[in-house]
Amino acid sequence: MSYTLITANRNYSSWSLRPWVLMTALGIAFEDRLKPFAAATNYAAFRSFSPTGQVPALVDGDRTVWDSLGIILYLADRHPGVWPADEAARAFAQCATAEMHSGFTTLRNDCTMNVGVRVEPHLPSPALNKDIARLRELWEQGLDRFGGPFLAGKTFTAIDAFYAPVAFRVRTYGLDVGPIAQAWVDHMLAHPAMQQWEREALAETWREDSHEAEIGAAGKIIEDYRAV
């Protein structure tokens, strides 16, 4: 197998992070191809490699696999360790992964991912508080039931990859997820694959106006660690 994974900006692209961090953590070899966001809409340019005009996209020979969840499912058919081996943990991980893929809309909109900054956010809306409470509940459930330090047990699996962007968001915005869930966030941020992604994010010198505007709308930037 010879994979090429096409992703976008390390600072902004939460969807790209998911398959990238999973493949990196599990040692699944791939060519890493970066296509930065050049504008608010990149559909036409990204259509050259992705049928949806979005990232990420996984190229396997003459086959293109799109959407972060589609990529995870494709890899799970071909590589061990994508899902937990334990049946109960696997069921939990698959449900929680699907919930992240389809839910947490307010969290996505109000706390967009930007790895390299720290933000003093506006007062959260009731909808954002609801999302944060659900995150805390879900993470605590997984850590309690399966013993940690990852969300479905001792090893890094797809559920951790899907919530990896949220770990960065918790730090960026100082979100309060409680001590148990925060321990998972800290563990994730210390993972070598996450640290590699962060190093590459901080080294990026390009900016995209609409993504920067989203951060500005979320609150006051109090620290910016990105390269000038």
Summary of the structure (lengths in Angstrom):
residues: 228
radius of gyration: 16.9
end to end distance: 38.0
largest distance: 48.3
contacts: 728
relative contact order: 0.17
helix: 52%
strand: 13%
